[in-house]
Each structure stands twice: as C-alpha cells, then as structure tokens.
C-alpha cells in the first residue's frame, strides 16, 4: 500500500466494523472497529439484540433485507445494503453493511445467556460509514479510468528501462499487441523521435536513466516522432517521468505519462510565428523589404515556397482600384519577392505582364494585344491540369474575389516526375481594395493546408498588408510633400532690372527630397529688389512647412519696405511665438507633428539692393556670410554683424551696407553647400571662392560647377545657392527734383514731370502722372513739411516717388459727398498699379507705380561682359 492510498475498501474484513449475530439478532461478537464506529464497548454490546442497540425507531431509509439484519432472521446468502444506525450518544449514522451467514453449525449464546436462545446459523455483519465507502469507490473508479479510459498514456518501465506495462491509451498509440512493444526501451517506442524542449540530455534513454537514479522527475518534456499508426504525419507528445518506489523505498522502475499535444504545440508555434511577424515584418516603409521580411517568417514554417505579387499602382504609391479585377486578362502585377525552401517548387509568374520590382513600363502599348491569347492559352492549360496554370488560375481568382483560395491537390494524381502541390493564395488587403496576392505552396510538406493554416496565413498577410499600405501611403504622402515643398520654393524667378539670378537647391536626402532651405527674390518699390536665403534646421515635412511659412512672412514683411534688421526682428518674433505655441500646456516634451526631427532654429540672411544707388543693405541671423565678387574678380566674404538664429533670442539684429557696382556678383548660400562630414567649412569656402573667381561665366554654368564640387553623397544638410549679378539704372532712367514745402511748387512739379515724360516718350501717361504728382506733393506740403523730393524712375513700370521729412504714413479714406477734400489717395489708388510708403532715416517716401502702355521702352542694352 502506497503512502496515503488504501487499496482495500472500507467493507474489507481487515478494516470494517465487525459484529456476529445469532439467528434472533443477538450480538455474539463485537470488534474494536465496531466500538469506534458505534461507541458501544464490547462488554455492553455482546448479549444484546442489535435492534435494541443500533436500530433507529421509524427508520424508513432501509429496505426489508437491511432491517432484517438488525431484527434477526435466517440469512441464506451474502447481502449488501445501507441503513441508518444509532450510536451510543444517540446520533444517527448512515452505514453501508455487508452480511453473510457462517457455514454449518449453530451459534451458542454468550456466557450467562438464557438457555435455548439463538440456535441457528450465525451471521457476520460488516459495517462502515456510507460516505467513506463512496469516497473509496470514487478513487477506485479513477484508477480504473486511468487504466482503461484516460487520454493520458501510462507506461511503466522496470529497472532495466524496459516496458513492462501500458494502459489502454498507450496501447492504442503503440499500435500493436503487447508482445510487440513489451521489453522495448523508451527511445525505441516511437521511431525517429527527438526531444524538442531544452533538456540537459538530447537522448531520451539517458534522461529516463537519470530519473531512475536520482528520483528527480521530468515534467512536460516535448517529444516529436512518427507514430506507428500514422507514420506519414509527425506528432508531438508531452512526456513526464517519475520514479516508482516499493514498500522499502527501493526503486521499482519509472512511470511515463504521455499526452498528445500536437495541436496545442502547433497552436503555440503559430502564436510564436505571429509574435515574430509582429517584430520583424514591416520594420521600414519599404515595400520590397516588407515582402522580404514576410518571406523570412513563413519559410519553412508555413510553406515550402512563397511569392508576393503586388499591383503596379501600389508600388507607385497610388490607391488600387476599389472594384475587384474580374477581367480574364492577366492583371498588371509585379513580383516583389519569391522564396523557396530546399526541395520546394517555385511559383510561376502571375500572367504574361508580370515582371520584377525593377521592371519599367516599356512595352505597355503592346500588352493588350496578346492578353486575350495568353488568357486563352492559360485556360487551356488549366483544363489539362498543368500545375503552373492551376496556380495562376488560383491567383487570378483570389485577386478577382478578394478572398483566400485553397487547393490541396486531392482531386488527382501528380504527373510523373511532379510533386503534389498544395496551394493557398491569400489576397493582400489592409484598409480597402486588394493590393496583390501572397501565394503559399507545399510540396515536400505532406500536410495539407487546414483551417488553422488558413487563419495563420491570413493573419500574417494582413499584418504585412498594413505595412505595405503604410509604405504605399508614405510614398503617396511623400510625393505630395515634395510637390508641396516645390510649390513653396520659387519655380521661376521673375526677371528683374536690378539683377540677373540663377539658383540651385539640393535636399540632403535625395530619396526623401524634402528639406527646410529656401531662397527668394522679392521686387520692392523704387526698382529695388529684396534677396533672401534661409535654412530651417532639420529635414522632412515639418521643416518644409516651417520654410513655407517663413518664406510667405518674409515676402509680406518685405512689401512693407522694412529695413533688413527690422525685418529679421519681426521674423524672430514670429518664430519665437510659434515655438512657444508648440509647448504642451502640461509642460511635457513636445512631439513633432510628423514624427520627424525637432526644429531647433532658423538662420536667415536678408538683403536689399538698390540699382539706382548701387548699394546693398544686408542683415543676417546666424547665417553664413555671403560671397561678394567685384567686377574685377576679387572674391571676399565681407564681415557683417552677426545676429542670433531666429527663435533663439539674444542680441538685436544690425544692418550693414555694401557698395555693389554694376556686374558685381553676390553669392548667397546655406551651410550645407560648404560643409559636410568629409568637408571642413573653411575648405568648402575656399573651393567656392575659387569657382566664383571665374565670375564672367554665365550664372547657370557657375551654379553647375559649384554643385559639382559639393561634398560627397554623405551630405547631412540641405544645400541652397542663389547667385545674383547686379545691374545699375542709367542716369537717363532717373529724374530727381528738390523742392521747398510751398504750395506754389505743386504746379512746378507737375510741369517738370510732364516734360520728363515727353523726353521718355511716355506722353500718354502725362494726365495720370500729373494727378499723382499733384496729390502726393500736396500731401507732403500739407502734412509733413521740410524739403520735398520728387523722383521719377523709368523701369519696367513708371515709378513716381515723393519724399518728405514726416514719419506719419497717409491713410486711404472714403470722403463723404459734402467733403471738400480727402479724395487724393483714393484717386491715386484708382489710377496706379500699386502704391505704398517706405521709411528712411530722414522721413518717408510715398511711391506709386503705373504700368507702361504697350510695354516698357527698351533701354540701350549694356555692353556684353568680356570673355574670361
């Protein structure tokens, strides 16, 4: 008897409460166990009637046979039953009883009993608590079920590790009569088996020997092999081993518990495969790499071969058609990945138009001509049962229906020399229409694709589809971002009288193509021109958006005719305010909206060139110094006051003035042009200066030469270049008159302006010019005072400027019908193309421009520059 386990039942004579009754029910014998069960000692019980001592009055729970056991009577055969008995303390107890007559003889009464009583066959009565009997019966049923019904296989090995016994489940798995496997060691029961879990020993027999020697059990050992009843399909078992000990704690052998966990193991493998797919599929926004990652995961766990075919528009970042492809023509797909395990079968191309990821669209015009013939040939081959054509047909069906298509190849025999193909085609779908198909093939794997395989493949493909769709969306959004940025940058710089220009822009990452550098040329009043170049720290869409906002702001501020230092101060306020608005209210770290780099600051250089005075005023905010080339070819990088980058705060900005005679060259650039990982900035500036020394070359050629000697492709910053060659307005294009602040000079001003227009051949503009001059000079005399200057400039437009010493800008207003004045600026607005005010150190200038009727008269062209 093992510890804690009683194999003899409660009604066994060695355990039960025992009493001997005569034919009249009088107690002749009383065992110690009877004393424990009923509470009556032996000297009280012997000689008394059992009915008097034990019977419960009115007990209806016992049948007639059970009641006769207590009330006496002849028992001719063994009897088992259950009744309610009374203990010495009066408590009722439900007992199971077993009684049988003693053979031969009569029972003599106990000493001192009345003569003549109790003659007849004696009865032995065994009793135990009914609840205890039921518990014992339950345990016995459990042991019986383990032997005959339990799904857990039980095998017992002797001390020589040879099979000596197995339960019914193990016998079914071993598939044969006991003599076929009794006496075999554990490693020979399942041919070709191997241990899967990480145990100390990879040999099953050694592992079981260790259990027998040490007594340390082995629990949940995973073991794979080919069962004899189905040698074509592998099974996985969970083995547990523990040592069996005898009564003296001596080893008797080892018990093996085995349980078939094939489906559970495969489910765990599928779950692990999904976890692996989540970690390794879709790590980048590259469609081809995502396809490669999917193939790495599924081969050879899911299939022997796999291919991924995508629609061409998906690779181009376009949304695929929302309606399924139901045309018999081969769809336009590109094979982006194909993978075959050793011994597997390659998957054919999806139709005659399919190509590779690197294929171009050459031959598109001729594709349609052969499509019908190709489809007809494929259909004929499919009817004949050609495996390649069957796979192609399954792929087309999946594309057309948007559902998975399965063919386990069970409807025929493979042709000689060919393997049976099991094919599963799953559409690649994420949020909308089908983007392609993924084809799984099994040829060496004998297992057909089941519902679990279909669910696994569908989930793997779905995860890859989201990565592919994200990459497609990225391609689409990147194209949109690139288009947006290019729309923010000037596509064509309008021709200016003051300067000739050429420019280049190169993003740091040609694949992304989006950066934060910008440049611009802004026409200003008085034939002047504003030149700006800037650099937003960082790359990507956010930098491009910041660049676009700043470029628009610079253009708006420049139209106010602010000085360069004032413009940068206003721009600095804007950038600082924008940075403050992005700080979260809770004080946490701000996350860029596009997930890209943080914009840390902006550098900018702004310059205003006046072709009349041939002077240029510049101010910079942390930007590299410009290069200036004199008409004689001397290259310098003039020292300008250095202001802090925009948005960082600090020192105020200052302007500096340079004289740029006609044919001077001004080069504005960002630091990405002259600095990189493999190029020091000083070396870059020297290289730039050496090229600019040949300034007589056309500006476009100079740009090309400068960009050709840029740092290697390892440049980490965007590069922008703006070359400006200055021009000057001749004295014949400008007329200036100084006047006192006297109303009498208004007539004089009109006369001088009219005569000048006649000299320029612009007499048709005399009337409106007289009106403009009269109103502007009158306003200067009335509201400003001091010396007044009238200047006419014949450029692409006719510019009229009146300067005074006042600092108050006039405002346009609408005069009432009974007002005597207030209509001057309104008339100017109606008769000019545009007008405005700019401030000077000595006052202000009010200017107005008129379009030249029939186009601007062409001034005498400047002589061509000498050949370098």
C-alpha positions, 0 to 999 in steps of 0.5 A: 500500500502506497503512502496515503492510498488504501487499496482495500475498501472500507467493507474489507474484513481487515478494516470494517466494523465487525459484529456476529449475530445469532439467528434472533439478532443477538450480538455474539461478537463485537470488534474494536472497529465496531466500538469506534464506529458505534461507541458501544464497548464490547462488554455492553454490546455482546448479549444484546439484540442489535435492534435494541442497540443500533436500530433507529425507531421509524427508520424508513431509509432501509429496505426489508433485507437491511432491517432484517439484519438488525431484527434477526432472521435466517440469512441464506446468502451474502447481502449488501445494503445501507441503513441508518444506525444509532450510536451510543450518544444517540446520533444517527449514522448512515452505514453501508453493511455487508452480511453473510451467514457462517457455514454449518453449525449453530451459534451458542449464546454468550456466557450467562445467556438464557438457555435455548436462545439463538440456535441457528446459523450465525451471521457476520455483519460488516459495517462502515460509514456510507460516505467513506465507502463512496469516497473509496469507490470514487478513487477506485473508479479513477484508477480504473479510468486511468487504466482503461479510459484516460487520454493520458498514456501510462507506461511503466518501465522496470529497472532495466528501462524496459516496458513492462506495462501500458494502459489502454491509451498507450496501447492504442498509440503503440499500435500493436499487441503487447508482445510487440512493444513489451521489453522495448526501451523508451527511445525505441517506442516511437521511431525517429523521435527527438526531444524538442524542449531544452533538456540537459540530455538530447537522448531520451534513454539517458534522461529516463536513466537519470530519473531512475537514479536520482528520483528527480522527475521530468515534467512536460518534456516535448517529444516529436516522432512518427507514430506507428499508426500514422507514420506519414504525419509527425506528432508531438507528445508531452512526456513526464517521468517519475520514479516508482518506489516499493514498500522499502523505498527501493526503486521499482522502475519509472512511470511515463505519462504521455499526452498528445499535444500536437495541436496545442504545440502547433497552436503555440508555434503559430502564436510564436510565428505571429509574435515574430511577424509582429517584430520583424515584418514591416520594420521600414516603409519599404515595400520590397523589404516588407515582402522580404521580411514576410518571406523570412517568417513563413519559410519553412514554417508555413510553406515550402515556397512563397511569392508576393505579387503586388499591383503596379499602382501600389508600388507607385504609391497610388490607391488600387482600384476599389472594384475587384479585377474580374477581367480574364486578362492577366492583371498588371502585377509585379513580383516583389519577392519569391522564396523557396525552401530546399526541395520546394517548387517555385511559383510561376509568374502571375500572367504574361505582364508580370515582371520584377520590382525593377521592371519599367513600363516599356512595352505597355502599348503592346500588352493588350494585344496578346492578353486575350491569347495568353488568357486563352492559352492559360485556360487551356492549360488549366483544363489539362491540369498543368500545375503552373496554370492551376496556380495562376488560375488560383491567383487570378481568382483570389485577386478577382474575389478578394478572398483566400483560395485553397487547393490541396491537390486531392482531386488527382494524381501528380504527373510523373516526375511532379510533386503534389502541390498544395496551394493557398493564395491569400489576397493582400488587403489592409484598409480597402481594395486588394493590393496583390496576392501572397501565394503559399505552396507545399510540396515536400510538406505532406500536410495539407493546408487546414483551417488553422493554416488558413487563419495563420496565413491570413493573419500574417498577410494582413499584418504585412498588408498594413505595412505595405499600405503604410509604405504605399501611403508614405510614398503617396504622402511623400510625393505630395510633400515634395510637390508641396515643398516645390510649390513653396520654393520659387519655380521661376524667378521673375526677371528683374532690372536690378539683377540677373539670378540663377539658383540651385537647391539640393535636399540632403536626402535625395530619396526623401527630397524634402528639406527646410532651405529656401531662397527668394527674390522679392521686387520692392518699390523704387526698382529695388529688389529684396534677396533672401536665403534661409535654412530651417534646421532639420529635414522632412515635412515639418521643416518644409512647412516651417520654410513655407511659412517663413518664406510667405512672412518674409515676402509680406514683411518685405512689401512693407519696405522694412529695413533688413534688421527690422525685418529679421526682428519681426521674423524672430518674433514670429518664430519665437511665438510659434515655438512657444505655441508648440509647448504642451500646456502640461509642460511635457516634451513636445512631439513633432507633428510628423514624427520627424526631427525637432526644429531647433532654429532658423538662420536667415540672411536678408538683403536689399539692393538698390540699382539706382544707388548701387548699394546693398543693405544686408542683415543676417541671423546666424547665417553664413556670410555671403560671397561678394565678387567685384567686377574685377574678380576679387572674391571676399566674404565681407564681415557683417554683424552677426545676429542670433538664429531666429527663435533663439533670442539674444542680441538685436539684429544690425544692418550693414551696407555694401557698395555693389557696382554694376556686374558685381556678383553676390553669392548667397548660400546655406551651410550645407553647400560648404560643409559636410562630414568629409568637408571642413567649412573653411575648405568648402569656402575656399573651393567656392571662392575659387569657382566664383573667381571665374565670375564672367561665366554665365550664372547657370554654368557657375551654379553647375560647377559649384554643385559639382564640387559639393561634398560627397553623397554623405551630405547631412544638410540641405544645400541652397545657392542663389547667385545674383549679378547686379545691374545699375539704372542709367542716369537717363532712367532717373529724374530727381527734383528738390523742392521747398514745402510751398504750395506754389511748387505743386504746379512746378512739379507737375510741369517738370514731370510732364516734360520728363515724360515727353523726353521718355516718350511716355506722353500718354501717361502725362494726365495720370502722372500729373494727378499723382504728382499733384496729390502726393506733393500736396500731401507732403506740403500739407502734412509733413513739411521740410524739403520735398523730393520728387523722383521719377524712375523709368523701369519696367513700370513708371515709378513716381516717388515723393519724399518728405521729412514726416514719419506719419504714413497717409491713410486711404479714406472714403470722403463723404459727398459734402467733403471738400477734400480727402479724395487724393489717395483714393484717386491715386489708388484708382489710377496706379498699379500699386502704391505704398510708403517706405521709411528712411532715416530722414522721413518717408517716401510715398511711391506709386507705380503705373504700368507702361502702355504697350510695354516698357521702352527698351533701354540701350542694352549694356555692353556684353561682359568680356570673355574670361 
